[in-house]
């Protein structure tokens, strides 16, 4: 597995880092709350071709690899950006694999006529709960009762879910007008593959958020003094931050391994994607908590940047489940699904 970035990949990272620096400042992130959606940022991302990247050339896209999508997800996490990039990319990629039944919807998504997102949870009834970006989407692609559906979002029947992460979560019904994209084993295969991509990209975002949280904590520890000494000189401050810095590097490494597996080891993708998600979630959870406590009481103030990372790191992951939910998926992939 070669993890050295090519020249084109470095340019990709630099371009998205610059875009988020320009269009997703911490002031802009705060201004987008409580809904957690910045329309201006989303338009800028669409103009950049963020959706075309996720779609193969045969479907009108650019055919970017999952590794390249993970690299820009890392930048998304570092900026805690207020746009449903990952859910929209996974939805577009899934629609391109569905083929003819989804061609019109895919075209509408790529042309920015409709915001189409993916729901990583599967549902057994026709009420979709905690749908990421459900409060701002036009269409949600979800697995309901073993069928892959394109569910149109009716504003009158959507219930926005208030949450501390300030994400545009919503509960919504899958009405009778929902379009069936696939059924049976085909639907299960397509949905499972999309979940693998979502887990990998979300892991990348969490690893990016963890790394930036460590940076914020380290910067503060250099400036804040106690007894005439920067608090970063005290082991009780520096050692936990060092542990989180090491863990965030490990989370990024495991995430890139999972991303590479889509092309190099497809039989291990489900296992690696879920492992990367579980480790990245725990890493981001701990890194943001440690950095927040380094700030003392200031860390809990809404004017501080670190609280944005503390809240987002938990919210991004929990729309799917905690680390144990992902580890159950690892076990199922390696040993088979346990009999009920």
C-alpha positions in Angstrom: 0.0 0.0 0.0 1.6 3.3 -1.2 0.5 6.2 1.0 2.7 8.9 -0.5 0.6 11.5 -2.1 1.1 12.2 -5.8 1.5 15.7 -7.1 -2.1 15.8 -8.2 -3.3 14.5 -4.9 -1.3 17.2 -3.1 -2.9 19.9 -5.3 -6.3 18.4 -4.6 -5.7 18.7 -0.8 -4.3 22.2 -1.1 -7.2 23.4 -3.2 -9.9 22.1 -0.8 -7.9 23.4 2.2 -7.9 26.9 0.5 -11.6 26.6 -0.3 -12.5 25.8 3.3 -10.2 28.6 4.6 -12.0 31.0 2.3 -15.6 29.7 2.6 -15.8 28.0 6.0 -14.2 30.2 8.6 -15.2 29.6 12.2 -17.4 32.7 12.0 -19.2 31.2 9.0 -19.6 27.8 10.9 -21.2 29.6 13.8 -23.4 31.7 11.6 -24.8 28.5 10.0 -26.0 27.2 13.4 -28.4 25.9 14.6 -29.3 24.3 11.3 -25.7 23.5 10.4 -26.0 24.2 6.7 -24.3 27.0 4.8 -25.9 27.4 1.3 -23.1 29.7 0.1 -20.5 27.1 1.0 -22.5 24.3 -0.6 -22.8 26.3 -3.9 -19.0 26.8 -3.8 -18.4 23.1 -3.3 -20.8 22.2 -6.2 -19.0 24.7 -8.5 -15.8 23.0 -7.6 -17.1 19.7 -8.8 -17.3 17.9 -5.4 -20.2 15.6 -6.6 -18.7 14.9 -10.1 -15.6 13.6 -8.2 -17.6 10.8 -6.7 -19.1 9.5 -10.0 -17.4 7.4 -12.6 -16.6 8.8 -16.0 -19.2 6.6 -17.7 -21.9 8.3 -15.6 -20.7 11.9 -16.4 -18.3 12.3 -13.5 -14.6 12.5 -13.0 -14.0 9.0 -11.6 -12.0 10.0 -8.5 -10.9 7.1 -6.2 -12.1 6.6 -2.7 -8.6 7.6 -1.6 -9.1 11.0 -3.2 -12.5 11.4 -1.7 -11.0 10.6 1.7 -8.3 13.2 1.3 -10.9 16.0 0.8 -13.0 14.5 3.6 -10.0 15.0 5.9 -10.0 18.7 5.0 -13.8 18.8 5.6 -13.2 17.5 9.1 -10.5 20.0 9.8 -12.8 22.8 8.9 -15.9 21.3 10.5 -17.7 22.5 7.4 -21.4 23.2 7.3 -22.4 21.2 4.2 -23.4 17.5 3.7 -20.5 16.7 1.4 -20.0 13.1 2.5 -23.7 12.1 2.3 -24.1 13.8 -1.1 -21.0 12.2 -2.5 -22.0 8.7 -1.3 -25.5 9.2 -2.7 -24.2 10.3 -6.1 -21.8 7.4 -6.2 -24.6 5.0 -5.3 -27.0 6.4 -7.9 -24.3 5.9 -10.6 -24.0 2.2 -9.7 -27.8 1.7 -9.7 -27.9 2.6 -13.4 -31.0 3.3 -15.5 -33.6 3.6 -12.7 -31.5 6.5 -11.2 -30.2 8.3 -14.2 -32.6 11.2 -14.0 -32.1 11.7 -10.3 -28.3 11.5 -10.7 -28.4 14.1 -13.4 -30.4 16.4 -11.2 -27.9 15.9 -8.4 -24.9 16.6 -10.5 -26.5 19.7 -12.0 -27.2 21.0 -8.5 -31.0 21.0 -9.2 -31.6 18.6 -6.2 -29.7 17.9 -3.1 -29.6 14.1 -2.8 -28.2 12.5 0.3 -27.5 9.1 1.7 -28.9 7.7 5.0 -26.3 5.3 6.5 -28.8 3.5 8.7 -31.2 0.9 7.4 -34.8 1.1 8.4 -37.5 -1.6 9.0 -40.5 0.7 8.7 -41.3 3.7 6.5 -40.3 6.3 9.1 -36.7 7.4 8.5 -35.1 8.7 11.7 -32.1 10.9 12.3 -31.4 11.3 8.6 -28.2 13.3 8.1 -28.9 16.4 6.0 -32.6 15.3 6.0 -33.6 18.9 7.0 -32.1 20.4 3.9 -32.2 17.6 1.3 -34.6 17.2 -1.6 -34.2 13.4 -1.9 -32.9 10.8 0.5 -31.5 7.5 -0.7 -32.2 4.9 2.0 -32.6 1.2 2.6 -36.1 0.5 3.9 -37.3 -3.0 4.5 -34.6 -4.5 2.3 -35.4 -2.2 -0.7 -33.3 0.7 -1.8 -35.5 3.7 -2.1 -35.3 7.3 -3.3 -37.5 9.2 -0.9 -38.7 12.6 -1.8 -38.6 15.1 1.1 -41.9 16.9 1.7 -41.2 19.9 3.8 -44.6 19.7 5.5 -43.9 16.2 6.9 -40.3 16.7 7.9 -39.5 17.0 11.6 -36.1 18.6 12.2 -34.2 17.0 15.1 -32.7 19.5 17.5 -29.2 18.3 18.4 -26.1 19.7 20.2 -24.0 18.9 17.1 -26.0 21.5 15.1 -26.5 19.1 12.2 -29.4 19.3 9.8 -30.9 16.0 11.1 -34.5 15.2 10.4 -37.1 12.5 10.8 -39.2 12.0 7.7 -41.6 9.4 6.2 -41.0 7.3 3.2 -44.3 7.9 1.4 -45.9 5.8 -1.2 -44.4 7.9 -3.9 -40.9 6.8 -3.0 -39.0 5.4 -6.1 -37.7 1.8 -5.8 -34.1 1.8 -7.1 -33.3 -1.9 -6.3 -34.7 -4.8 -4.3 -33.5 -8.1 -2.8 -29.8 -9.1 -2.8 -29.0 -6.3 -5.3 -30.3 -3.7 -3.0 -28.5 -5.2 0.0 -25.2 -5.3 -2.0 -25.5 -1.7 -3.2 -26.5 -0.4 0.2 -23.7 -2.3 2.0 -21.2 -0.9 -0.4 -22.4 2.6 0.1 -22.2 2.2 3.9 -18.5 1.2 3.4 -17.8 4.4 1.5 -19.7 6.5 4.1 -17.9 4.9 7.0 -14.5 5.5 5.3 -15.2 9.1 4.4 -16.6 9.9 7.8 -13.6 8.3 9.4 -11.4 10.6 7.3 -13.4 13.6 8.5 -13.1 12.5 12.1 -9.4 12.0 11.8 -9.1 15.5 10.3 -11.2 17.0 13.1 -9.0 15.2 15.7 -5.8 16.5 14.2 -7.1 20.0 14.1 -8.4 19.8 17.7 -4.9 18.8 18.8 -3.4 21.8 16.9 -5.9 24.1 18.6 -5.1 22.7 22.0 -1.3 22.9 21.4 -1.6 26.5 20.2 -3.5 27.5 23.3 -1.1 25.6 25.6 1.8 27.6 24.2 0.1 30.9 24.9 -1.6 30.3 28.2 0.7 30.6 31.2 0.6 29.4 34.9 3.2 30.3 37.5 5.0 32.2 34.7 5.3 29.1 32.5 3.4 28.1 29.4 1.0 25.3 30.5 2.2 23.2 27.6 5.4 22.6 29.6 3.4 20.6 32.2 3.2 16.9 31.5 -0.5 16.8 32.6 -1.2 18.9 29.5 1.5 17.9 27.0 1.3 14.1 27.4 -2.5 13.8 26.7 -2.1 16.0 23.6 0.8 14.0 22.4 -1.2 10.8 22.8 -4.0 12.3 20.7 -1.6 13.5 18.1 -0.2 10.0 17.7 -3.8 8.5 17.7 -4.9 11.0 15.0 -2.0 10.0 12.8 -3.0 6.3 13.3 -6.6 7.0 12.5 -5.6 8.7 9.3 -3.3 5.8 8.4 -6.1 3.2 9.0 -8.6 5.3 7.1 -6.3 5.5 4.0 -5.8 1.8 4.2 -9.5 1.3 4.1 -9.8 3.7 1.2 -7.1 1.9 -0.7 -8.8 -1.4 -0.1 -11.7 -0.5 -2.5 -9.2 -1.0 -5.3 -6.5 -3.2 -3.8 -8.3 -5.5 -1.3 -12.1 -5.4 -2.0 -12.7 -8.5 0.1 -11.5 -6.6 3.2 -13.2 -3.3 2.5 -16.2 -3.8 4.8 -14.0 -4.9 7.7 -11.4 -2.1 7.2 -14.0 0.7 6.7 -15.8 -0.2 9.9 -12.5 -0.5 11.8 -11.3 2.9 10.6 -14.7 4.5 11.6 -14.5 3.0 15.1 -11.0 4.0 15.7 -11.4 7.5 14.2 -14.5 8.1 16.2 -12.8 7.2 19.5 -9.7 9.2 18.5 -11.8 12.4 17.7 -13.9 12.0 20.8 -10.8 11.8 23.0 -8.8 14.5 21.2 -11.6 17.1 21.3 -12.3 16.4 24.9 -8.6 16.7 25.9 -8.2 19.9 23.9 -11.3 21.4 25.4 -10.1 20.7 28.9 -6.7 22.2 28.1 -8.7 25.4 27.5 -10.2 25.2 31.0 -13.5 27.1 31.4 -12.9 28.9 28.1 -13.3 25.6 26.3 -17.0 25.5 27.2 -17.7 29.0 26.0 -19.6 29.2 22.7 -17.1 31.8 21.4 -14.3 29.3 21.5 -13.5 27.2 18.4 -12.8 24.0 20.2 -16.4 23.4 21.3 -17.4 23.2 17.6 -15.0 20.3 17.2 -16.1 18.7 20.5 -19.8 18.7 19.4 -19.3 17.8 15.7 -17.0 14.8 16.4 -19.7 13.1 18.4 -22.7 14.1 16.2 -21.1 13.0 12.9 -20.5 9.5 14.1 -23.7 8.9 16.1 -26.0 9.3 13.1 -24.7 5.8 12.3 -23.8 4.5 15.8 -21.0 4.4 18.3 -17.8 2.5 18.0 -19.4 -0.8 19.1 -21.9 -0.6 16.3 -19.1 -0.4 13.8 -17.2 -3.2 15.6 -20.2 -5.4 15.3 -20.0 -4.8 11.5 -16.3 -5.8 11.6 -17.2 -9.0 13.4 -20.0 -9.8 10.9 -17.6 -9.2 8.0 -14.9 -11.4 9.4 -16.8 -14.2 11.0 -20.3 -14.0 9.4 -23.5 -12.6 10.8 -24.5 -14.3 14.1 -27.8 -16.2 14.1 -30.6 -14.4 15.9 
